[in-house]
Amino acid sequence: MEEYGFYLSFNNYEEVIRLPVNPETLEIKENGDSKSYTVIDFGEINAIAYPKLTEITIESIFPAQYYPFVVYSGENAGKLLKPYEYVELIRKWMLSRRPVRFVFSGLKAVNVQDTQTPDWLKQANAQAEQTFTGDIGINMAVSIESFSWKLSAGSSGDIEYTIGLKKYVFYQALAMKVDNKGEVKTQQKRASEKTAHATYTIKAGDTLWSIAQKHLGDGSKSKTLQKLNSIPDSELKKLKIGRVIKLS
């Protein structure tokens, strides 16, 4: 079975959300940057320039409850975040001043091996990897240029939103080095959308649950911290004080 999915991800898929309700339309704006000039005794001419960055507009809702048109089936409705959690996540990404990745394409059903303790981030990453197989697809780094939202009148807490995205082109200053012959050489490194890992130093009385609750806002993410830092089960009851662990 194939369906269409819309994803936004941050920091090389470390945080991923699938839009819970597919928008009715996807507006994509492609503009040129040509300029016109008037030549004496000839008339107007058009100087074609490189096109401007692609702009994408999405309008949809973050539902406060399960509806038949929500992308998750009824038994998977528990994967839905609360409407304001989607809003807070997008706002956090905007404040980071870092690009996010927008993916839209056909998806096929994903087989998740671990059904006992499903990791929503792992599932989203697996789904995102399959978006390249669809017949229609967009996969690009973007900046969040605008984000407006409002509570739907007469609803049970649904949030209507409009988000404006603009294609992001990675760039960076080149390091210059002058050798003994006076020749200038440039040292170029590939730009990345990934940010440095946040860390935490373990203190007396800390548990992975308390660390996840305090710094990630959800104690159940302690399993994610355990996997991220390769902490064996035998050390969970007594974490080593002074150890520095990654939070993301």
Backbone as numpy.savetxt, mean C-alpha at the origin, in Angstrom:
# Nx Ny Nz CAx CAy CAz Cx Cy Cz
-12.19 -19.66 -10.54 -13.03 -18.46 -10.54 -12.16 -17.22 -10.54
-12.48 -16.27 -11.42 -11.68 -15.06 -11.52 -12.55 -13.85 -11.19
-11.98 -12.89 -10.49 -12.67 -11.67 -10.14 -11.67 -10.52 -10.21
-12.20 -9.31 -10.06 -11.32 -8.15 -10.09 -11.08 -7.65 -8.67
-9.86 -7.22 -8.43 -9.51 -6.73 -7.10 -8.72 -5.44 -7.18
-8.89 -4.60 -6.18 -8.20 -3.32 -6.07 -7.39 -3.35 -4.77
-6.09 -3.10 -4.87 -5.21 -3.16 -3.71 -4.42 -1.87 -3.57
-4.17 -1.50 -2.31 -3.21 -0.46 -1.98 -2.23 -1.08 -0.99
-0.95 -0.91 -1.23 0.05 -1.47 -0.32 1.11 -0.43 -0.01
1.77 -0.63 1.12 2.77 0.32 1.60 4.03 -0.42 2.00
5.16 0.17 1.68 6.46 -0.34 2.12 6.70 -1.76 1.61
6.63 -1.91 0.27 6.90 -3.21 -0.36 6.00 -4.32 0.20
4.71 -4.04 0.26 3.68 -5.01 0.68 3.75 -5.38 2.16
4.43 -4.59 2.98 4.42 -4.88 4.41 3.05 -4.58 5.00
2.35 -3.60 4.42 0.97 -3.32 4.80 0.14 -3.32 3.52
-0.94 -4.08 3.53 -1.75 -4.23 2.32 -3.22 -4.16 2.69
-4.01 -3.44 1.91 -5.46 -3.51 2.05 -6.06 -3.77 0.68
-7.09 -4.57 0.68 -7.89 -4.75 -0.52 -9.15 -3.92 -0.33
-9.50 -3.09 -1.29 -10.70 -2.28 -1.17 -11.90 -3.21 -1.03
-12.66 -3.08 0.07 -13.71 -4.06 0.35 -14.89 -4.01 -0.61
-15.09 -2.86 -1.26 -16.17 -2.73 -2.25 -15.56 -2.19 -3.54
-15.64 -2.96 -4.61 -15.08 -2.50 -5.88 -15.82 -1.26 -6.36
-15.10 -0.22 -6.78 -15.77 0.99 -7.28 -16.51 0.70 -8.57
-17.58 1.46 -8.80 -18.36 1.27 -10.03 -17.55 1.66 -11.25
-16.73 2.68 -11.12 -15.88 3.12 -12.23 -14.49 3.41 -11.71
-13.51 3.29 -12.59 -12.12 3.63 -12.28 -11.71 4.71 -13.27
-11.56 5.93 -12.78 -11.22 7.06 -13.66 -9.71 7.21 -13.76
-9.20 7.10 -14.99 -7.76 7.23 -15.25 -7.56 8.42 -16.18
-6.73 9.34 -15.76 -6.52 10.58 -16.52 -5.10 10.62 -17.07
-4.99 10.70 -18.39 -3.69 10.79 -19.05 -3.65 12.11 -19.83
-2.77 13.00 -19.44 -2.67 14.30 -20.10 -1.29 14.50 -20.71
-1.27 15.18 -21.84 0.00 15.57 -22.42 0.45 16.89 -21.84
1.67 17.27 -22.14 2.21 18.55 -21.64 2.72 19.38 -22.82
2.00 19.27 -23.94 2.41 20.00 -25.13 2.13 21.50 -24.98
2.88 22.30 -25.72 2.71 23.76 -25.69 2.55 24.28 -27.11
1.71 25.29 -27.23 1.45 25.89 -28.55 2.20 27.21 -28.68
2.69 27.46 -29.89 3.40 28.71 -30.18 2.86 29.27 -31.50
2.90 30.58 -31.61 2.48 31.22 -32.85 3.71 31.71 -33.60
3.84 31.25 -34.83 4.97 31.63 -35.67 4.50 32.67 -36.69
5.26 33.74 -36.80 4.89 34.81 -37.73 4.84 34.27 -39.16
3.80 34.64 -39.88 3.58 34.25 -41.28 3.41 32.74 -41.46
3.14 32.05 -40.33 2.92 30.60 -40.44 1.68 30.15 -39.67
1.53 30.69 -38.46 0.37 30.32 -37.64 0.78 29.56 -36.39
-0.18 28.87 -35.81 0.05 28.15 -34.56 0.68 26.79 -34.81
1.67 26.48 -33.98 2.28 25.15 -34.02 2.20 24.52 -32.62
2.31 23.22 -32.57 2.20 22.50 -31.30 3.48 21.72 -31.05
4.17 22.03 -29.94 5.39 21.33 -29.57 5.02 20.20 -28.62
5.17 18.97 -29.09 4.79 17.82 -28.28 5.87 17.52 -27.24
5.42 17.40 -25.99 6.35 17.11 -24.88 5.98 15.78 -24.24
6.76 15.37 -23.28 6.46 14.13 -22.57 5.11 14.26 -21.85
4.34 13.19 -21.76 3.05 13.25 -21.07 3.20 13.49 -19.57
2.17 14.05 -18.96 2.17 14.26 -17.52 1.94 12.92 -16.82
2.13 12.93 -15.52 1.96 11.72 -14.73 0.49 11.28 -14.71
0.28 9.98 -14.79 -1.06 9.42 -14.77 -1.76 9.71 -13.45
-3.04 10.09 -13.54 -3.84 10.34 -12.34 -5.00 9.35 -12.29
-5.29 8.84 -11.12 -6.35 7.85 -10.92 -7.28 8.33 -9.81
-8.58 8.23 -10.04 -9.58 8.60 -9.04 -10.46 7.40 -8.74
-10.63 7.13 -7.45 -11.45 6.00 -7.01 -12.51 6.52 -6.04
-13.75 6.10 -6.26 -14.85 6.44 -5.36 -15.55 5.15 -4.95
-15.70 4.94 -3.65 -16.38 3.75 -3.17 -16.75 3.96 -1.71
-17.00 2.86 -0.98 -17.34 2.96 0.43 -16.53 1.95 1.24
-16.33 2.27 2.51 -15.82 1.33 3.48 -17.03 0.88 4.31
-17.49 -0.34 4.14 -18.71 -0.77 4.80 -18.52 -1.07 6.29
-19.55 -0.76 7.06 -19.51 -1.05 8.49 -20.08 -2.42 8.80
-20.62 -3.09 7.80 -21.15 -4.43 7.98 -21.05 -5.18 6.66
-21.37 -6.46 6.68 -21.29 -7.25 5.46 -22.49 -7.00 4.57
-22.21 -6.77 3.27 -23.23 -6.64 2.24 -22.93 -7.65 1.14
-23.94 -8.01 0.34 -23.70 -8.97 -0.75 -22.65 -8.51 -1.75
-22.47 -7.17 -1.88 -21.53 -6.66 -2.87 -20.12 -6.47 -2.32
-19.90 -6.82 -1.05 -18.55 -6.76 -0.48 -17.72 -7.87 -1.12
-16.44 -7.59 -1.41 -15.61 -8.53 -2.16 -15.37 -9.84 -1.41
-15.45 -9.81 -0.08 -15.26 -11.04 0.69 -16.59 -11.77 0.79
-16.53 -13.09 0.68 -17.74 -13.89 0.84 -18.18 -13.87 2.29
-19.41 -14.31 2.53 -19.99 -14.20 3.87 -19.15 -14.81 4.96
-18.57 -15.99 4.71 -17.79 -16.65 5.75 -16.46 -15.95 6.01
-16.03 -15.08 5.08 -14.77 -14.35 5.25 -14.99 -12.90 5.64
-16.23 -12.57 6.04 -16.54 -11.18 6.39 -15.69 -10.69 7.55
-15.13 -11.61 8.34 -14.29 -11.21 9.47 -13.00 -10.54 9.05
-12.65 -10.66 7.77 -11.42 -10.01 7.28 -11.61 -8.51 7.11
-12.86 -8.06 7.11 -13.12 -6.63 6.93 -12.59 -5.83 8.12
-11.92 -4.74 7.83 -11.54 -3.81 8.88 -12.73 -2.91 9.17
-12.69 -2.24 10.30 -13.71 -1.25 10.58 -13.48 -0.06 9.65
-14.56 0.63 9.24 -14.41 1.74 8.28 -13.34 2.74 8.68
-13.30 3.12 9.96 -12.34 4.15 10.37 -10.92 3.60 10.39
-10.75 2.28 10.49 -9.41 1.70 10.43 -8.82 1.85 9.03
-9.66 1.72 7.99 -9.20 1.98 6.63 -8.77 3.44 6.50
-9.59 4.34 7.05 -9.29 5.78 6.97 -7.97 6.09 7.65
-7.77 5.56 8.86 -6.54 5.83 9.61 -5.32 5.30 8.89
-5.45 4.14 8.25 -4.32 3.55 7.54 -3.92 4.42 6.36
-4.90 4.88 5.59 -4.59 5.72 4.43 -4.01 7.05 4.87
-4.55 7.61 5.94 -4.02 8.88 6.46 -2.57 8.70 6.92
-2.28 7.56 7.55 -0.91 7.29 8.01 0.04 7.24 6.82
-0.40 6.58 5.75 0.44 6.50 4.56 0.68 7.88 3.96
-0.34 8.72 3.96 -0.16 10.08 3.42 0.87 10.85 4.24
0.77 10.74 5.57 1.68 11.48 6.44 3.11 10.98 6.35
3.30 9.74 5.90 4.65 9.19 5.78 5.44 9.84 4.66
4.72 10.49 3.72 5.34 11.14 2.56 6.14 10.13 1.74
5.64 8.91 1.69 6.24 7.85 0.89 5.21 7.37 -0.14
5.67 6.84 -1.27 4.72 6.32 -2.26 4.08 5.03 -1.78
2.90 4.76 -2.30 2.25 3.48 -2.08 2.13 2.79 -3.43
1.70 1.54 -3.43 1.53 0.83 -4.69 0.05 0.53 -4.91
-0.42 0.86 -6.12 -1.80 0.58 -6.51 -1.82 -0.56 -7.51
-2.62 -1.57 -7.21 -2.72 -2.75 -8.08 -4.19 -3.00 -8.39
-4.48 -3.17 -9.67 -5.83 -3.54 -10.10 -5.71 -4.57 -11.22
-6.35 -5.71 -11.04 -6.30 -6.72 -12.09 -7.19 -7.88 -11.73
-7.24 -8.85 -12.63 -8.01 -10.06 -12.38 -7.30 -10.93 -11.36
-8.06 -11.56 -10.50 -7.50 -12.42 -9.46 -8.10 -13.82 -9.58
-7.33 -14.79 -9.19 -7.84 -16.15 -9.09 -7.83 -16.57 -7.62
-8.65 -17.54 -7.30 -8.75 -17.99 -5.91 -7.39 -18.38 -5.38
-7.12 -17.99 -4.15 -5.82 -18.26 -3.52 -5.96 -19.41 -2.54
-5.08 -20.38 -2.64 -5.09 -21.50 -1.70 -4.20 -21.16 -0.52
-4.80 -21.02 0.64 -4.05 -20.69 1.85 -3.86 -21.97 2.66
-2.62 -22.37 2.90 -2.34 -23.63 3.57 -2.74 -23.58 5.04
-2.40 -22.50 5.72 -2.65 -22.41 7.15 -4.02 -21.82 7.39
-5.01 -22.67 7.62 -6.37 -22.20 7.88 -6.65 -22.05 9.37
-5.71 -22.53 10.20 -5.92 -22.45 11.64 -5.74 -21.01 12.13
-4.63 -20.40 11.72 -4.36 -19.01 12.12 -4.02 -18.20 10.88
-5.03 -17.83 10.09 -4.76 -17.11 8.85 -4.14 -15.74 9.09
-3.15 -15.43 8.32 -2.47 -14.13 8.39 -2.99 -13.30 7.23
-3.79 -12.26 7.52 -4.42 -11.48 6.44 -3.38 -10.83 5.54
-2.24 -10.44 6.12 -1.22 -9.80 5.31 -0.59 -10.80 4.35
-0.35 -12.02 4.84 0.23 -13.05 3.99 -0.72 -13.39 2.84
-2.02 -13.47 3.14 -3.00 -13.76 2.11 -3.06 -12.64 1.08
-3.03 -11.41 1.56 -3.10 -10.27 0.63 -1.87 -10.24 -0.28
-0.70 -10.53 0.29 0.51 -10.58 -0.53 0.40 -11.65 -1.60
-0.13 -12.82 -1.21 -0.27 -13.91 -2.17 -1.23 -13.53 -3.29
-2.30 -12.83 -2.94 -3.25 -12.39 -3.95 -2.64 -11.33 -4.85
-1.87 -10.42 -4.25 -1.26 -9.36 -5.04 -0.29 -9.94 -6.07
0.40 -11.03 -5.71 1.34 -11.64 -6.64 0.64 -12.22 -7.87
-0.65 -12.54 -7.74 -1.38 -13.15 -8.84 -2.02 -12.12 -9.76
-1.94 -10.86 -9.41 -2.59 -9.84 -10.22 -1.96 -9.70 -11.59
-0.74 -10.17 -11.77 -0.07 -10.05 -13.06 -0.70 -10.96 -14.12
-1.53 -11.92 -13.70 -2.09 -12.87 -14.65 -3.39 -12.39 -15.26
-3.94 -11.29 -14.80 -5.24 -10.84 -15.31 -5.14 -10.25 -16.70
-6.31 -10.17 -17.39 -6.32 -9.62 -18.74 -6.25 -8.10 -18.74
-6.66 -7.47 -17.66 -6.56 -6.02 -17.50 -5.78 -5.78 -16.22
-4.79 -4.92 -16.26 -4.02 -4.74 -15.04 -3.32 -3.41 -14.95
-3.24 -2.91 -13.72 -2.46 -1.71 -13.40 -1.64 -2.06 -12.17
-0.37 -1.80 -12.24 0.51 -2.03 -11.10 1.55 -0.92 -11.12
1.36 0.08 -10.28 2.28 1.22 -10.31 2.43 1.84 -8.93
3.59 2.44 -8.72 3.81 3.24 -7.52 3.07 4.56 -7.70
2.41 5.01 -6.65 1.62 6.24 -6.72 1.79 7.04 -5.44
1.47 8.31 -5.54 1.37 9.16 -4.35 -0.11 9.41 -4.10
-0.48 9.51 -2.83 -1.87 9.82 -2.49 -2.00 11.34 -2.48
-2.63 11.87 -3.50 -2.73 13.32 -3.66 -3.92 13.91 -2.91
-4.98 13.15 -2.77 -6.16 13.65 -2.06 -6.94 12.48 -1.49
-7.59 12.72 -0.37 -8.41 11.69 0.27 -9.51 12.38 1.06
-10.74 12.23 0.60 -11.89 12.82 1.28 -12.87 11.71 1.64
-13.51 11.84 2.79 -14.45 10.82 3.23 -15.55 11.43 4.08
-16.67 10.72 4.16 -17.80 11.19 4.95 -18.66 10.00 5.35
-19.36 10.15 6.46 -20.29 9.12 6.91 -21.53 9.16 6.04
-21.98 8.00 5.57 -23.16 7.93 4.72 -24.40 8.19 5.55
-25.25 9.08 5.06 -26.49 9.41 5.75 -27.42 8.20 5.77
-27.99 7.91 6.95 -28.95 6.83 7.06 -28.35 5.44 7.07
-27.01 5.33 7.07 -26.37 4.02 7.07 -25.99 3.64 8.50
-25.43 2.48 8.66 -25.04 2.00 9.98 -23.58 2.30 10.28
-23.04 3.31 9.66 -21.64 3.67 9.89 -20.76 3.52 8.68
-21.33 3.27 7.50 -20.53 3.18 6.28 -19.86 4.52 6.00
-18.67 4.46 5.43 -17.94 5.68 5.07 -17.78 5.74 3.56
-18.25 6.83 2.96 -18.04 7.07 1.53 -16.72 7.81 1.38
-15.95 7.46 0.36 -14.66 8.11 0.20 -14.32 8.32 -1.28
-13.44 9.27 -1.50 -12.85 9.52 -2.82 -11.35 9.67 -2.60
-10.58 8.92 -3.36 -9.12 8.99 -3.21 -8.50 9.30 -4.56
-7.61 10.28 -4.58 -6.92 10.67 -5.80 -5.47 10.22 -5.76
-5.05 9.49 -6.77 -3.68 8.97 -6.84 -2.96 9.55 -8.05
-1.66 9.69 -7.95 -0.84 10.16 -9.08 0.38 9.26 -9.20
0.68 8.86 -10.41 1.83 7.99 -10.65 3.09 8.60 -10.05
3.88 7.76 -9.39 5.11 8.22 -8.75 6.30 7.64 -9.49
7.23 8.50 -9.85 8.47 8.08 -10.53 9.61 8.20 -9.53
10.29 7.11 -9.26 11.39 7.12 -8.30 12.59 7.90 -8.84
13.15 8.68 -7.99 14.32 9.48 -8.38 15.18 9.70 -7.15
16.43 10.05 -7.38 17.34 10.38 -6.28 18.55 11.11 -6.83
19.20 11.86 -5.94 20.42 12.56 -6.34 21.54 11.55 -6.53
22.41 11.80 -7.48 23.52 10.91 -7.76 24.76 11.35 -7.00
25.43 10.38 -6.38 26.68 10.67 -5.68 27.79 10.88 -6.72
28.53 11.95 -6.59 29.60 12.28 -7.53 30.96 12.02 -6.89
31.85 11.41 -7.65 33.19 11.12 -7.14 34.22 11.47 -8.21
35.25 12.22 -7.80 36.31 12.63 -8.72 37.54 11.76 -8.46
38.01 11.07 -9.51 39.18 10.20 -9.33 40.47 10.99 -9.46
41.60 10.30 -9.38 42.92 10.96 -9.42 43.19 11.64 -10.75
42.49 11.21 -11.82 42.69 11.81 -13.13 41.77 13.02 -13.36
40.99 13.36 -12.35 40.09 14.50 -12.50 38.79 14.17 -13.20
38.54 12.88 -13.44 37.32 12.48 -14.10 36.21 12.28 -13.07
35.03 12.72 -13.45 33.88 12.63 -12.54 33.12 11.35 -12.82
32.86 10.60 -11.78 32.08 9.37 -11.89 30.86 9.47 -11.00
29.78 8.89 -11.48 28.53 8.88 -10.70 28.30 7.50 -10.14
27.76 7.48 -8.93 27.41 6.23 -8.28 25.90 6.20 -8.10
25.23 5.38 -8.89 23.78 5.35 -8.89 23.26 4.09 -8.21
22.30 4.28 -7.35 21.65 3.17 -6.68 20.16 3.19 -7.01
19.58 2.01 -7.10 18.17 1.91 -7.42 17.32 2.42 -6.27
16.41 3.33 -6.58 15.52 3.85 -5.55 14.54 2.77 -5.11
14.13 2.84 -3.87 13.22 1.84 -3.33 12.06 2.50 -2.63
10.90 1.85 -2.67 9.73 2.37 -1.96 9.68 1.85 -0.53
10.67 1.05 -0.13 10.67 0.46 1.19 11.38 1.37 2.19
10.81 1.50 3.38 11.39 2.34 4.42 12.17 1.47 5.40
12.98 2.12 6.21 13.76 1.38 7.18 12.86 0.75 8.24
13.30 -0.39 8.79 12.51 -1.09 9.79 12.46 -0.29 11.10
11.27 -0.25 11.72 11.14 0.31 13.06 11.58 -0.78 14.04
12.23 -0.38 15.12 12.76 -1.36 16.07 12.31 -1.03 17.50
12.47 -2.02 18.37 12.14 -1.84 19.79 13.11 -2.67 20.62
13.56 -2.11 21.73 14.46 -2.81 22.63 13.65 -3.42 23.78
13.74 -4.73 23.94 12.95 -5.46 24.93 13.38 -5.06 26.35
12.36 -4.80 27.20 12.60 -4.44 28.59 12.02 -5.51 29.51
12.36 -5.41 30.79 11.87 -6.37 31.78 10.35 -6.34 31.81
9.74 -7.52 31.80 8.28 -7.62 31.87 7.59 -7.61 30.52
8.32 -7.37 29.45 7.73 -7.33 28.11 7.36 -8.73 27.62
6.28 -8.80 26.89 5.91 -10.00 26.13 5.65 -9.56 24.70
5.69 -10.49 23.77 5.40 -10.12 22.38 4.00 -9.57 22.25
3.08 -10.11 23.03 1.70 -9.63 22.99 1.62 -8.16 23.42
2.29 -7.83 24.55 2.23 -6.45 25.05 2.94 -5.49 24.10
4.03 -5.95 23.47 4.74 -5.10 22.51 3.88 -4.84 21.29
3.22 -5.89 20.77 2.36 -5.74 19.60 1.17 -4.84 19.92
0.62 -5.00 21.14 -0.54 -4.18 21.53 -0.16 -2.71 21.63
1.01 -2.43 22.21 1.44 -1.05 22.46 1.91 -0.35 21.19
2.68 -1.05 20.36 3.32 -0.40 19.22 2.64 -0.66 17.88
1.85 -1.74 17.80 1.16 -2.05 16.54 -0.35 -1.92 16.68
-0.81 -1.70 17.93 -2.24 -1.50 18.14 -3.07 -2.77 18.13
-2.42 -3.94 18.12 -3.15 -5.20 18.06 -2.26 -6.30 18.63
-2.65 -6.81 19.81 -1.84 -7.84 20.45 -1.73 -9.13 19.66
-2.75 -9.40 18.82 -2.72 -10.64 18.04 -1.62 -10.64 16.99
-1.00 -9.48 16.73 0.09 -9.41 15.77 1.41 -9.90 16.37
1.32 -10.43 17.59 2.54 -10.96 18.24 3.13 -12.11 17.42
2.26 -12.88 16.74 2.76 -13.98 15.91 3.55 -13.45 14.71
3.09 -12.30 14.20 3.82 -11.67 13.09 5.21 -11.23 13.56
5.28 -10.65 14.79 6.57 -10.24 15.34 7.47 -11.44 15.56
6.89 -12.54 16.01 7.68 -13.75 16.25 8.32 -14.25 14.96
7.52 -14.27 13.88 8.05 -14.73 12.59 9.07 -13.74 12.04
8.78 -12.46 12.17 9.66 -11.42 11.63 11.04 -11.47 12.26
11.09 -11.81 13.56 12.36 -11.80 14.29 12.92 -13.20 14.56
12.26 -14.24 13.97 12.72 -15.63 14.11 12.90 -16.02 15.57
11.91 -15.72 16.38 11.97 -16.04 17.81 11.35 -17.42 18.03
12.09 -18.37 18.55 11.54 -19.72 18.78 10.50 -19.71 19.89
9.62 -20.71 19.89 8.57 -20.80 20.91 9.15 -20.91 22.31
10.32 -21.51 22.40 10.94 -21.72 23.72 11.33 -20.41 24.40
11.45 -19.31 23.64 11.86 -18.02 24.22 10.68 -17.09 24.49
9.46 -17.52 24.12 8.31 -16.63 24.24 7.99 -16.27 25.69
8.16 -17.24 26.60 7.82 -16.97 28.00 8.85 -16.10 28.70
10.06 -16.06 28.18 11.11 -15.25 28.81 11.96 -14.62 27.71
11.55 -13.44 27.27 12.29 -12.73 26.22 13.59 -12.18 26.79
14.61 -12.16 25.96 15.92 -11.67 26.39 15.89 -10.15 26.50
16.13 -9.65 27.72 16.14 -8.19 27.95 17.30 -7.57 27.20
17.02 -6.45 26.52 18.05 -5.75 25.76 18.10 -6.12 24.30
17.37 -7.18 23.93 17.36 -7.59 22.52 16.57 -6.57 21.70
17.09 -6.24 20.56 16.43 -5.30 19.65 15.66 -6.10 18.60
14.36 -5.87 18.51 13.53 -6.59 17.54 12.94 -5.60 16.54
12.63 -6.11 15.36 11.99 -5.30 14.33 10.49 -5.31 14.53
9.88 -4.14 14.34 8.43 -4.02 14.48 7.73 -4.11 13.14
8.46 -3.86 12.07 7.86 -3.92 10.72 8.93 -4.26 9.71
